[in-house]
Amino acid sequence: MDLNLNRADYLQVGVTSQKTMKLLPASRYRATQKVVVGDHDGVVMCIGMKKGEAVTVFKTLPGQKIARLELGGVLNTPQEKIFIAAGSEIRGFTKRGKQFLSFETNLTESIKAMHISGSDLFLSASYIYNHYCDCKDQHYYLSGDKINDVICLPVERVLRDVPVLACQDRVLRVLQGSDVMYEIEVPGPPTVLALHNGNGGDSGEDLLFGTSDGKLGLIQITTSKPIHKWEIRNEKKRGGILCIDSFDIVGDGVKDLLVGRDDGMVEVYSFDNANEPVLRFDQTLSESVTSIQGGCVGKDGYDEIVVSTYSGWVTGLTTEPIHKESGPGEELKINQEMQNKISSLRSELEHLQYKVLQEREKYQQSSQSSKAKSAVPSFSVNDKFTLNKDDASYSLILEVQTAIDNVLIQSDVPIDLLDVDKNSAVVSFSSCDSESNDNFLLATYRCQANTTRLELKIRSIEGQYGTLQAYVTPRIQPKTCQVRQYLIKPLSLHQRTHFIDHDRPMNTLTLTGQFSFAELHSWVVFCLPEVPEKPPAGECVTFYFQNTFLDTQLESTYRKGEGVFKSDNISTISILKDVLSKEATKRKINLNILYEINEVSVKHTLKLIHPKLEYQLLLAKKVQLIDALKELQVHEGNTNFLIPEYRCILEEADHLQEEYKKQPAHLERLYGMITDLFIDKFKFKGTNVKTKVPLLLEILDSYDQNALIAFFDAA
């Protein structure tokens, strides 16, 4: 059965956060439901539909930004009480809009995530988790990394409190009271948790998770150990997952999985006979989907998927057909309904145009007066800067609540801008004077009309660190701009992992000196991505990292007065040695630096680079041959005379050129890494081999792995 859904926009509120829109329970089966939504202006708004128009049921006064909105009530009864988290306060409203609760928590940070189960309240700020029962403190936990979401298995089914925290370090932490029962590693930083089927599935223990890199999975949280049931890899390179719901939109009696992503993608997954998810429907909206829920809003009897977006649109994807099959005499009624709707919209538009004209004249008059005051219009920017493991590049996503005019990208560190298929903006580059003012990149993206979201991809070079700046200018008057800064770290292509191969040949860097645990942690934060800003609890900590470009590894263990760093790549150790000694010098701290270099690690790193280098050299050769082969094809009229290898190149010409275009400077990057490895190997021996680099590049141009290894050994 094909799933056909039609879009209907209901209303627009202010900018919304993740999980801030819900549908109130229906009064009867497939009856229309009311929508309640909270925004960054602090307004809670509840609407219902009457004669196809959105009618306000209640609307609160503005206040602090609403970070979460959940429904609650007595267990096993309709969940129709509305709870919002704003700042460090929880407020409760009835379905009519009457406030019945105002609870100021003892959290020092703003609440980021919330779950409600009967009289139990589960809250988390950035690093702190709190459990309250009847507004009384019960349990507390300090997380080692940022908490993105919190949920609790259904108490009425599993008969115990089982809170689960989704943490930025790719771990789900299952709690028992104030302690961690066990940890579950997931394939990406988890951003959202949801109960499977809305009730935890058959066992009540099934938990869905979505990650910031777009992966989706199901885990059963048992009392002893987790059971991984299935996982969907993000092979289509879609956005990160922000919201999940379960609802039978297909109408086959089995609940489907509804997923909303930060690139505007709405997906519906059905389950096959083996209970594996299968994609049944997808549709792209123009901005992030912050909340998603299945229900019935527009018209009785027609199910739909209701979503809220970043800029505040509440939109339905409904099963109600646009072109209705009508009986005799009904056509006139439908036409009359449509005409009334069109005339209502026309009068509303005319009223708005008149209002805009009035305000514009008012502004012009006030700007000419001697007491004129100019105010900079404020606008909200939602940004995300993340490392992609698959292609060792950074994604920079900029989303604005209004249309973007242009974005200027400036960097004081060498980076490459990569092509993004979804990006329709026109890019132009300006020449830079990198020697006098450390300006390595100036690029302007001019956006098409009504573009509110821009995605860029960049690739950095390890060892070269600095700041990337984005100047975002929206299409509003008077002209205004916001600047966002992103740090390119010295070991920018390293990603946190939880396990490494200890059998690899490792080089070791040991630092000792009069520094505190917090000071050394701040240096590690400066050098490496995905490290929590706050020093972890305890006297000693170990972090593992993997280089997303080369697959080399790094282990860092440190405590007060001592830090030990181990890597199978000498260049990683060299970068750490240079940066950490520079940071210590800035703070006037004396460091004792010891290092142990393992000669075998050089050959090991070259072998890791070998398949990548060989592939890129072969790709470059194939691309160089394409034009000549095409000329031969035109001249001869066919390709029968060519050897199979050349015929294959012609057949795949478009694909090869596209792949080569997507990876600019990939070969040069690999050459640079081999050159750095060569220089770093001898730097630790106290020898400067920069004069031998031209000879090394000659060997690379006529690449042979054994000849390269022999050159490294003989130099």
N, C-alpha and C positions, 0 to 999 in steps of 0.2 A: 504493500500500500504506500503510495506516494504521499508525502506530507506537504501540503500547500498552506503557507501562512501569509497573511496580508498585514502590512504595517498600519498602525493607527497611533498617532501622537495625541496624548491626553492633556498634558500640561507641562510647563517648565517652572522649576523652582530654582533656588540658588545652586551653587556648586555642591556636589555630594561626595561623601566619603564612601569607602567600601562597606557593604552590608548596612545601609541606612534606609532601605525601602522594604515594606512588608505588605501582604494582603491580609486583611482581617478575615476570620473564619466566616463562611457563608451561612445564612440563616436556614437554607435548605439545599438539597442536592442540585448542583449546577446553577445556583442562583448567583446574581451579580454580587461581587465583593467590593468592599471599600479599600482604597489604597492609602497607606500612611507613609509619609516620607519626611526625613529630617535633613536639613542642609547646613552649609557652613555659616549661614546668617543666624543659626540657632533657632530657626523656625521649624516647628512640627506642623505638618499640614495633612489633613485627612480629606480625601475626596470620594465621591460616589458618582455614578453615572445616572443621568435623568434625561430621557428623550435624546440619547446620543451625545449629550453635553456633560462635561465635567462640572460637578457642583460641589462647593466647599462644605464639608460637614463641620470641621472646626480648624482653626489656625491659631497657633500660639504667637506671643510676642517674640521679637528677636532676642538673642542672647549669645552665649558662648557657642563656638563651632561644635556641631553634633558629630561625634566620631563613630558611634554605633547606635543602631535601633533594633530592639528585639521585642518579641511578644512573649507574654507569660501569663500565669494564672495558676489556680489550684490544679495539681496533677490529675490527669484523666478527665478534665473538663475542657471546653473550648478555650484556647489560649487567645484571649482578646484584650488583655491589658497591655498597654504600650509602655515600654521602658526605653529611655534614651541615656546615653553617656555623653556628657559635655564637660570638658575640663576634668576635674576630679570628683564631679557630682553625678549622681544617678537620680533621674526624675521619672515618676510614673504617672500615666494618664489613663483614664477610662476610655472606652471606645467613643464616648460623647465629647471627650476633650477636657474633662474635669481632672485637675491635678490632685492625686491622692498621696504622692510620695515625693519627698525631697531629702535625699540621703547624701551627706557630705562624707566621702570616704577619707581614710587617713593616708591616701596615696600622695606622695610628694610630686609625682609626674602626672601628666594628663593620661586619662584612660584611652587605650588603643583598641582593646578587644573586650567583648562581654558575652557571657552565656547565662541564661536564666533557666532554672529548673525548679518549679514550685516555689518554695521559700528560700532556695539556695541561689546565691549570686556569685558567679565566677568572673573575676576581672583580671585584666593584665594591663600594666603600663609598658614602657619600653623593655625593662628588665625584671620587673616585679610582678608576681602573681599573688592574688589574694582571694580567699574563699570566705564569703559571709553567709550566715544563716540567720534569717529574720533581722538583717542589718547588724549582726554581731560577728566580730572577727572570729574565724575558725582556724584557717590554715594560711601559711605564707611560704613563698618560695622565691629565692633570688636566682635568676637564670644567668648562665655564663654568656649567652648571646641574646640578641633582640628577640622578643616574642611577637610574632605576627598575628596569631589567632589563638583562641582558647575555646574548648568545647568539653562537654561532659557526656559520657554514655548515659542513656535513659535509665534513671534510678528505678523507675517502676518496673523495668524489665530485668536489669542485671542486679538489682537489690543492693547496690553499694555505689558510693561516689567514685567515679573514675575520670578525673579531669585529664585532658590531653593538651599539651602546649605545642604549637607549631613554631619552631625556632629557626632563626636565620642561618644557623650553621648546618642546615640540611638534616636536622634531627627532630623527630617527634618525641617529646618527653611525657611518659605516662606516669602520673603522680598517684601516690597513696598518702593522703593527709598532706604533710609538708615535705615529704621525701619523694625522690624519684624511684618508682618501682622498676622501670627499665626504659631504655632509649631505643628508638627505631630510626635507622638511617634511611633517608629517602633520596631520590635521584636529583633533587634540586632544592633551593630554599623554599620551604612550604609557605604559601601566602594565605591559604584558606582551608578550613576543615568543615565537613558536613556529615551528618548521620546518613548512611545509606538508606534509601527509601523513606527518609525523614524520621525513621524510628530505630535505626541501627540494624536493619535487615532481619533475617530469621532468628538470629541469636541475640540481637540487640547490641552486638559488639562490633558490627561492621562500620568502618570509618572511611570516608572518602577524603582525599587530600588533593590539592592543586598547587603547582609550584610556579615561581616567578619566571621560569624558563619554559612554561607551557606544558609540563607533564601532568598526568592525571593518574591516580591509583586508588586501589581499595585494599585496606588492611583490616584483619580481624584482631581486635585487642583482647586477648585472653588473659587469664590470671597469671599464667607462667611465661609465655613468650608470644610474640606477634606472628600471625600467619599472613604472608603476602599473597593476596588472591589474584590480582591482575594489575597491569600497568600499561598506560598508553604513552608511547614515546612521541615527542612533538616533531614528527618527520616533515610536516608541512611548514615548519618554522613559523608558527603562529605566535601570538602574544602570550604574555603571562596570564594565569588564571586568577581572577578576582572574586568570583562567586559561583556557587554550585547549588542546585536544587533538584529534588526528585518529584516528578509529576507525570501522570499518564496523559501526555499530549496526543499520542498516536491513537489512543482509545481502544487498546487491545487487552485492557485489564491488568497490564504490567507497567509499573512506574518506569518512566524513561529518565535519563539523566540530562539535566539542563546545565549548560556551562557558559559563563560569560568571561570574555578575555579583555586584556587592556589594549588590544588593537581594534576593538569594536566588534569582534567576532562572537556571534551567538551560535552555539552548537546544540544539537539534540542527539543523544546516543540511546539506541534501543538495545535490548539484551537478546542474544541468540540462545539456542537450546543449551549451550554449555555455560550460560550466564556470563559470556564475554561481551563487552560493549561494542556496538557497531554504529558508525556515524550514519544518521538518517537524514539530517537537515543541517544546513549552516547558512547564515546570512550575516553580512557585514554592515555594521552601523558606522558612522563617521567618527566615533569617539569611544573612550573606555566605557565598558559596561561595569558599573560599580555594584549593582544588585540585580538578582534575577529570581523570579518566582513564577510557578505555574498556577493558574486559577481561571476565574471567569470575571471579567471587569466590564467589557463593552456591552454585552447583551446576554440575557439568560440563555443557557443551553449551548453557548459557544465557548469552548475552552481556548485559552491563550497563554502565551508566555509574556509576562510583564517584566520590563527591565527599566532600571534607572541608569542614566549615563552621567559622566563626569560633570558636564555643564548643567545638569539638572533636568534633562528631559525624562519624563515618564512615558514610556512607549509600550504599546502592545503588539505582539505578533499573533494575530487571531486566526482561528479556523473559520470564522464567519466569511463567506464568499463575498467578493466585491460585487459581482454580477449575480443577483439573485434570480432564481427561476420563479417567476410570479404567475399566478393564475389570472383569469380575466378580471379586470376591474382593479387589480392591485398595482398595475403599472403607474396609474395616475397618482396613487397614494405615495409610491416611492419617489416619483418625480417631484411631487409637492414637498416631501421631506427634504430632498436634495436641494430644491430651490430655496427653501427656508434657511437651510444651512449656509448656502452660498451668500444669500443676502445678509445673514447675520455676520458672516466673516467679512463681507465688504464693508459693512457699517463699522465694524470693530477696527478694520484697517484704516478707514478714513479718519476715525477718531484718533488713532495713534499718530497718523501723519500730521494731523492738525496740532496734536500735543507737542510733537517733535519740533514743528515749525515755531510754535509759541516759545518753547524753551530755547531754541536757537536764537531767536530775536532777543529774548531776555538776556542771554549770555553776551550777545554782541553789544547790547546797550550798556551792560554792567562793565564790560571790558574797556569801554571808551571813557568811563567815568574816572574821576581823580581818585576815588576810593576803591578802585578795582582790585579784586583779589583773585589770583589764579590758583586753581586746585588741580593737582596731578591726578588723573583718574586711576583708581587702583584696579588691578585685575589679578586673577589667580592663575598660577602656572603649576602644572603637575609634571614633574620630571623624574626620569629614571635612568641611571647610568650603570649598566651591568656588563660583566664579562661573559661572553658566550664560549662555552667549552668546545663546541663543534668546530669552529673556525678561528679560535683564538683572537676574536675581535671584540670591541666594546660596542654596545648598542646605547645610543643616546636618544631617548624618547622625550619630546617636549609636547605638552598638551596645554592649550589655553582655553579659557571659558568662552572666548570670542574668536573670530577669525584672525589668523596670523597674517601679517603683511610680509615681514621678512625676518630672517634669523641670521645674525652675523656670528661666525665661528672664528675664534682667535686662539692660537696656541703658542706658548713660549718653549715648546718641546717638539721635536720632529715627529709627526704622525702622518699616516695615510688615511685619506677618506675613501671608503669603499662604496660601491653602488648598492642601493637598496631598491628592490623591485617595486615596493609599495609607494616609494617616494616620487611624487609628481612635480615637486618644486624644481625651479630652474636654478642651477648653481653657477656662480662665477667666481673665479679666483683672482686675488690681487697680489701683485708682486710684494715680497717681504725683504726687509733688510735684516737678516738674522744676526749679522756680526755686530751691528751697532746697538740694536734694541731688543735682542733675543726674541724676535718675531719670526716664527717658522711657518705659520699658516694664517692666512686671512681668506675666508670664503663666505660668500653671501648666498643664502637660499631665499629666492623670491617665490612666495607661495601663490597658488591659484586661489580664486575667490572661494570663500567658505571653507578653507582648510583650517581645521582647529588642532590637528595633530601632525607632528613631523617626526620621522624616524631617521636617524643618521647612524652610520657604522664607521668606526675608526679602528686602526690598528697601531699600537705603540711599539716602541723599541725598548727592550729591557736595559736598564742601566742609565737611560735618559729620562729624567723625571722633571715635572713642573706642573703647570696649570693650564687646563683647557677652559675657555670662557665662551658662554653663549649669550648673545645680546638679543633678547626676544622683543620684537616690536609688533603689537597687534594693530588691526585696522580700526582704531578709535581716535577721536579728536578730543582735546589737543593731543599731538603725538607724544607718546611716552614709551619707555623701554625698561625692561627688567634684565639684570645681569645675573646669570647663574654660573658658579665656578665648580669645576670637577678636577680632583687631583689625579694626575698620572703618576703612579707610584714607581719607585725604582725597580721593583719586581712585579710590574703590572700584569704580566701574563700568568701569574701563579694563582691557583684556585685552591680553597680549603678542601681537604679530603680527610677521611678518618682512618685510613689504613695505607701503609706504604710497604714496599718490598725491601726488607732489611738485608737481603742477600746481595744487593747491588754494591759495587765498589764505591765507597763514600769518601769524600774530602771533608775535613772537620775544621771549623773555625771556633776558637774558644776565647771569650772575652772575660776578663776579671777586672774589678776596680771598685771604687767607692761610689757605687750607684744603687739606687733603691729598685725594688721590684717594679714599682709604678713607672719609674723613669725608663727602664729597659723595655717595658711593655709599650710605652709611648713611642719608642724608636721602632719597635716591630710594627706598630700601627702605621707609622710613617712609611715603612718600606714595603709592606705587603697588604694586598686587599683582603676583604672578608675577615678581618680580625676585629673582635668587639672593642669599642672605644674604651670601655671600663675595664680595669685590670680584673681578671677572674679571681674568684675566691680561692684561698689557699696560699701556700708559700712557694709553690713551684707549678709551672704549667708547661704542657707540650702541645704544639700545633704541628700538623702535617699539611704539606702543600704539594700540588702537582703542577708542572708547567704545561699549560694547555696547548702550547705550540710544539714543544719537543718531547713531552711526556717524561722529562726528568723530574726528580723529587727533591723535597727539602724537609728536613725535620728540625724544628727549633724547640729547645728546652731551656728555660731560664728561671732564675730565682734571684733574690737579692744578692748583688755582688758577683754573679756569674751567669753567662749565657753561652750555650753550646749550639752551634748550627752545623748540620750535616747535609751534604748534597752530593749527588753523583755527577754534577756539572760544576767544573772549576769556575766557570764564569759567574754562576750564582753566588759562590763563596766570595769571589773577587768583588762583586757589586756590594754585597753585604759589608765586607771589610771596609771598603771606601766610604760608604754612606754612614755606617755606624761610628767610625772614627771621626768623621766630619761633625756628626751630631754631638758626640761627646766633647769635641773641641769647642763647639759653640757654647756648651754649658760649663766649660772649664773643668772637665772631669778627666782624670788620668786613666787611660785604658791600657791594660796589658793584653796584647794580642798574640795568640799562638795559633798556628795552623799546621795541619798534617795533610799533605797532598798525596793522593793515591794515583800513581801513574796509569794504572789499569783503567781508571775512570775516563781518561781521555779517549781511548779506543772505544770504550762502551758508549760514550756520548756521540762519537762519530758514527757508530753503527745505528744509533737511534735516528740520527739525521739522514742516514743513507737512503732509505726508501722515499722520504719526502723530496730530497734533492734529485734523485734519479727520476722521479715522477715529473717534477717541475722542468727538468732539462728536456725530457722527452716531449712534454706538452709544448715547450717553447719551440723545439725543432719542428714539431707537427704544424704549429701555427705559421711558422716561417715558410713552410712548403705549400700552404693552401693556395696562395695567389698564383704561384707557378703552375700548380696542378690544374687550377681552374682555366688558366690560359691554354694549357695543353688540351684540356677537354673541349674548349671552344674551337680550337684549331683543328682537332681531329674529328670532332663531332660525337665521339663516344669515349668510354674509359676502358674498353675491353683489352687494350694493349698494355694497360698498367698492371703492375704486380698487385696482389691482393691487399698488401699493407697500404699502398697509396690509394687504392679504391676505397678502402675503409676510412682513410683520412678525409677524402672528399665527401663521403656519405655523412660523416660526423662533423663536418666543417663548422656548421653553425654552433653546435654544442661546444666544440673545442674553443672557438673564438669567444663565446660567452663566458666559459670557465676562465680563460686567460684574462679576460677583461675584469672579471670579478676579483681577481687576485693580483692587483698591480704590485710590482716590486716584491713579489713573493720570492723569486729567485735571488734578488739582491739581498733580501732579508736573511736568507739561508747562508749566502756568501758572508754576510756581515757576522753572523753567529759563529761560523767556522773560523773567521779571522780573529774574532774576540777570544775564542777558545785557544787559538794558537798563541796570541799575545799574552793571555792570562796564565797559560801553562808556564811560560818562561819568566813572567813577571815574578811569580812566587819563588823562582830560582835566582832572581836578581839579575836576569839578562833581558836586554831590550832587543827585540827581534823585529821591530817595525820596518827595518830596511829589507827584510826577507818577504814582506807581505806581497809585493808584485809577483814574486816567484810562486807564492801560494795561489794567487789568483790565476796564473797561467795553468797550474795543475788543475784548478777547478774548472777552467774552460774546456779542458780535454779530460773530463772527470773520469777517474778510475779509483774505486775505494781503496784498493791495496796500495796504489801509488800515493794517495793522500795520507794514509796511515804511516807509510814508510817515510814520507816527508816530515811528519810530526815527530817521528822517532829519531830521525837523523839530524834535524835542525839544532 
